[in-house]
Amino acid sequence: MNTPTNTASNLNSSTITQRSRAGLDALAAMLKYSSTSLRSVAREDFLATEQGAQLAREHEDGATGAEEVAARVDSAIKVASALPVHRMERFVQRYVAEEMMSRNVVSVEEMRDFHVMQDAAPVEGAGGTLELDGDAPLPAYYEGVHYHLSPHGAEDYDLGAKGGGIGRVFRYGGFAAVPPSSNIGSQRIDVVRQFRQADLGRILEIGCGGVFTLMAIHRVFPEAELIGCDLNGQTLAEGFRIAERMGMKVTLRQRDARDTGEAAGSIDGVFSYALHHEAPVEVNREMFREVFRVLRSGGEIVISDPPPFRGVDIFDAVLLEWDNDHREEPYFRETCLANWEDELRAIGFVDVEGYALGDHGYPWVTRAVKP
Ligand SMILES: C[S@@+](CC[C@H](N)C(=O)[O-])C[C@H]1O[C@@H](n2cnc3c(N)ncnc32)[C@H](O)[C@@H]1O
């Protein structure tokens, strides 16, 4: 397999006008200011209150059951909501989240002709396969949700997968579960390295979106056969074009992760990145059962998703919970209260572990083996 010689961000960078780039960069700077200067004052203010300090101690030492954790987080939200700097920090977060989506649409529309022409241009491909199924109904939990305040939902904007400008805003971290100064590109690679075996032959990424995470998998496992599935046909098609241009051979299928179409026992490793918080807990259970079915004996699953509330301090839990109602992540709260380790054990996985690679519980990894 060829080694990619270009990066997806390089391929995207020439498709934004200078004016749009400057506007998106200004939002990136606001996000950085909010998540560093403002947030550290908000955290100090929270801990300076009697109740905030007590909740912080209880969260560190206390019970980790979902009900107790939920009650503690709710109390902490009340304390934080009364603090002016915290409110201002959240206001900036919301403003940036909304504004970057709108500005990104403008930046894409400014280059519409270019995008349409580029998508139609013949590519000397890498020999991969794209299987779209536009007729498949979207699951009820997913349809109509405008994740991350995306103004176009899952599929109803023809250039909805052109997200190069959004990456500019996210590049310093400081949003959702991602702490400031995080590099979500190199962290994907760090998380892929959590597979215990170095010689996985067939790797499936469930909920792959496009190919950014498959690129990280390819970096760590250059010889592996790569398969990705997702519900969103647009991001798959865009990812496929990028993969083909980069010389990275992939098979991408528009399939629900609960029904991947892979034969039982045919996969050596399953990876998921930022998938599970976008679905209800019960849907995640079904995904894990499907993963168990397709893995061979001895095969592994590695998951990276926002940390559970029990895996971060109480103030970080308040910040995580905020995404549920304020950045259209309707399953964030229930999945941050869930325990993927217990869920995987219940299905039959062994050697189950959950841990953080860096500060603030991020990136959070859950890994397990099929016996
Ligand atoms: C935040 S994105 C992450 C995409 C990708 N893993 C990455 O690292 O860039 C979450 C993805 O999960 C997909 N998704 C949600 N529910 C799914 C399901 N039941 N089956 C397959 N994909 C799903 C969404 O369409 C979306 O592309």
The ligand as an ORCA input file, in Angstrom:
! r2SCAN-3c Opt
* xyz 0 1
  C     -18.036     12.900     15.500
  S     -18.139     11.893     14.071
  C     -16.578     11.051     14.112
  C     -16.155     10.565     12.756
  C     -14.828      9.824     12.684
  N     -14.780      8.668     13.566
  C     -13.636     10.717     12.932
  O     -12.792     10.328     13.741
  O     -13.535     11.765     12.324
  C     -19.281     10.611     14.519
  C     -19.717      9.775     13.355
  O     -20.509      8.688     13.824
  C     -21.465      8.388     12.821
  N     -22.517      7.534     13.387
  C     -23.406      7.831     14.352
  N     -24.204      6.771     14.584
  C     -23.790      5.768     13.757
  C     -24.199      4.428     13.540
  N     -25.221      3.875     14.215
  N     -23.550      3.696     12.615
  C     -22.525      4.221     11.908
  N     -22.089      5.485     12.075
  C     -22.714      6.252     12.988
  C     -21.908      9.762     12.355
  O     -22.533      9.720     11.102
  C     -20.572     10.515     12.330
  O     -19.965     10.445     11.068
*
